[in-house]
Amino acid sequence: MDDEDVANRKVSFRKCLEHLSGAGKAIGVLTSGGDAQGMNAAVRAVVRMGIYVGAKVYFIYEGYQGMVDGGRNIVEASWESVSSILQVGGTIIGSARCKAFRTREGRLRAAHNLVQRGITNLCVIGGDGSLTGANIFRKEWSGLLEELAQNGEIDKEQVQKHSYLNVVGMVGSIDNDFCGTDMTIGTDSALHRIIEVVDAIMTTAQSHQRTFVLEVMGRHCGYLALVSALACGADWVFLPESPPEEGWQENMCIKLSENRARKKRLNIIIVAEGAIDTQNKPITSEQIKELVVKQLGYDTRVTILGHVQRGGTPSAFDRILASRMGVEAVVALLQATPETPACVVSLSGNQAVRLPLVECVQMTQDVQRAMDERRFKDAVRLRGRSFESNLNTYKRLAIKLPDDQIVKSNCNVAIINVGAPAAGMNAAVRSAVRVGIADGHKMLAIYDGFEGFAKGQIKEIGWGDVGGWTGQGGSILGTKRTLPGKSLEDIAAQMRKHSINALLIVGGFEAYLGLLELSAARDKYEELCVPMVMVPATVSNNVPGSDFSIGADTALNTITDTCDRIKQSASGTKRRVFIIETMGGYCGYLANMGGLAAGADAAYIFEEPFDIRDLQFQGEDRVPLHTWPTPSNTPPGWDRCQNRCPPPHADASSAPGATADISVPFGILRLTCAFSKSAKSNVEHLTEKMKTTIQRGLVLRNESCNENYTTDFIYQLYSEEGKGVFDCRKNVLGHMQQGGAPSPFDRNFGTKISARAMQWISTKLKEAPGKGKRFMSDDSICVLGISKRNLLFQPVAQLRQETDFEHRIPKEQWWLKLRPLMKILAKYKVSYEVSDSDQLEPMHHRGHEEPAAI
């Protein structure tokens, strides 16, 4: 790092802290409209981030009704007031519909109540109606204040001091009906409730050979119905955006009877509550039941899930999403100016972005208008590329054309699982097999990884063979960690014997290493010169080329659920700290994100090295500057920087490597060496915590974060240091993180990414002029993964440069940017870097790459 870089980083850091200063500002947070799991996590993040930057934060109880009524409905929040709400569904500050706020008189009363408390920053968590109301309020704000001044309710000084209102929205809705964001807060949790019910129903339906009609929520949006149908392999789905064609009654009955003829013992039909036909007439669950009974005589039952979908604990995804959005909302409010339009904090791929609220609401209303006018193709398009992609994938996987209508490619495509099992692998295999068959290929299943490949454990797999696989955990094909290196000759022989024209590998880091070995052997074995693509599937989420892996979300939910139970136990016994060990190898994804989702006090990971001093002194986040202490503040014995930086220049105040004192609300953040002795110890942090009403602690440790500081060592250290203040317990979660039924996210992710991989293979095979073409180019052997906002095929030859092979992790990992988030929300004083996108993005921005939304 040269002198100019150091100077620029310092300026950038100062700017970042200035933008985050909330001294003298007040933020109001409210939840409005229908409740959704994860709202409490968003409220918690807003309150704690607001307090962290020095602002006052107020709860506005009962939504806009509380804002209009004022009084005890608007109360200042404290750090402890949002403790133990992360895992609670619904919203602790209440939500209500408010007719009064729709009138100017009601908004005038609301403005008066806010001004009396100095609140000029509003964070609204709700749906499009709630956010539209907030924007109207913002536009009228100056006029409302002038009217209040004319009425003598406030003075001119207050009008001038509170001259403008900043509004930032977060979309909290289980329906996922808001345009502009890939996922709304609560949607993933609602899918969890739906899939739990579907999995339970499928067992009883299979026993009695029944047909079940399940009605799910979503109002006029079919997202929940579509994704749950994709995730459980439903026979038929009814959506408001894509009504069935004329004559659907006969087509559906034919489809159900064909599935029964394939020895399928049950049928699942999913209906969105707003389902309609092409004439905009409602299609009800009872109608469908009567049709099936009358036409087919099947024993049919209707289950309406109702408000079960809104209830229960939020999923890990929703907690992390809400926490990220809450922190980003506070940053957006503090960066806002009088000219800044109201914005919505949204999710695009795995990136937090800000979009213009008005444009998002307008597009959301355009969808409903398109449906009312029976422009259903436009409605699907307006829902977004993710919705459209989900719909197309479902149609390809659910409906098999007759064999005589499928154009044969005369190509054999093999699929193999490699590495440790991960929930969602089977969904990926099912998807690949069915898309491959639909494309005219002969699909071959390879059993027991590369070991089975070498031994010839290969057989054809058909459409019906993968029925019901989406909800099953583990790997039905069998998977092993064995690499192909020692069996390349045997594998080449098997490829020649079975005339394999392409290979799809589903697996983790071993699959990635295996792909590299196969790539290197192409010069020697021409049989390996075929298109090869890898779909990442591992709980560790450590595959280069992808921000997410199949199975990681399921493991994360297992960790989060376990931590919830452990925290409940600790709350009951009081003054107890739990040390939890997670899997992941050297990758700290599960520990870090599990800590964020469970509200942990600390998470030790390999990517952020630590030593005994850090165990005792880990309050301040490590600033990524190589800096020296100035002579006036150099601690005894610190004669040189621990990062081995060069000595400082004579003029320490301006030289590269000098320290800088920056005033922030919580005190002074000193940009000194990473090993600053002023940092607060974790033990001290927990000791202080035990003096509050939150008398429990949770610390996560990645299994390979340090070879010497083991779980036992940390447990013993905490036990000794906390003696007399708190006691300790430890828990190693182990292989339970690899088991269980896959989460809705992993089922959907596995299904979509594998279908896309199969499409890539089909495209490559069509490029070949004949069956004998040899594929030697780098772009014919790839890893398919999510990178930021896009779905990308990346050649393994390129990814080699981005890989830390010794520790089996990518050299750069996106989730490390979220490290400070967990520490801030746990009340550590750390540096926080503002998101890359601190400007509003245009609503219609589209890149050249494919969208990564799930």
Summary of the structure (lengths in Angstrom):
residues: 854
radius of gyration: 28.4
end to end distance: 38.3
largest distance: 92.1
contacts: 3160
relative contact order: 0.11
helix: 44%
strand: 17%
